[in-house]
């Protein structure tokens, strides 16, 4: 398996929400923040499917070995920020 990473940037002027399935983990990104996912992807095919729910929400369905996925926000460990929202 190939180790891959995918980064999602919030370039909007309000928070966005990124859900990572099938667990789910969900992250609120403030303007200017970046969420990076790192995992072992399959050798062939898509590494992830991205579903846009609306202009502020997206769902990521990574493929491969995801049980040891790393979550970083702005380069720092972010698993503790899952489901911790400042906004509603």
Secondary structure by P-SEA (a helix, b strand, c coil): cccbbbbbbccccbbbbbbccccbbbbbbcccbbbbbbccccccccccccccccccbbbbbccccccbbbbbcccccccccccccccc
